[in-house]
């Protein structure tokens, strides 16, 4: 069975960007309004996901072995 990498890459993008936001808060304007910080996070995730979609990385297939990649 083959799976496309769209959902695993989305989860990876969420995890990595959340980790960077927690590790380096000054780099992402953390001392601004909470609404602006949330909008920047969502925008960053959207831009990364759009780049992944346009380059076709999400369309690659991976083999599923008993529930593990």
C-alpha angles and dihedrals in degrees: 000000000000126000128196117236098232099105097037091050091048090052090047091051091050092049097046096045092046089051092050091047090054097041099044107026096159091059092062102044094260094168093065130089116308091237092054092048091051092048091051091050094049091045092051092050091047093050092049092047092048090051090051090050095048094048092050096236090129091059095062115109127229128195117246114220111193094317097320130095 
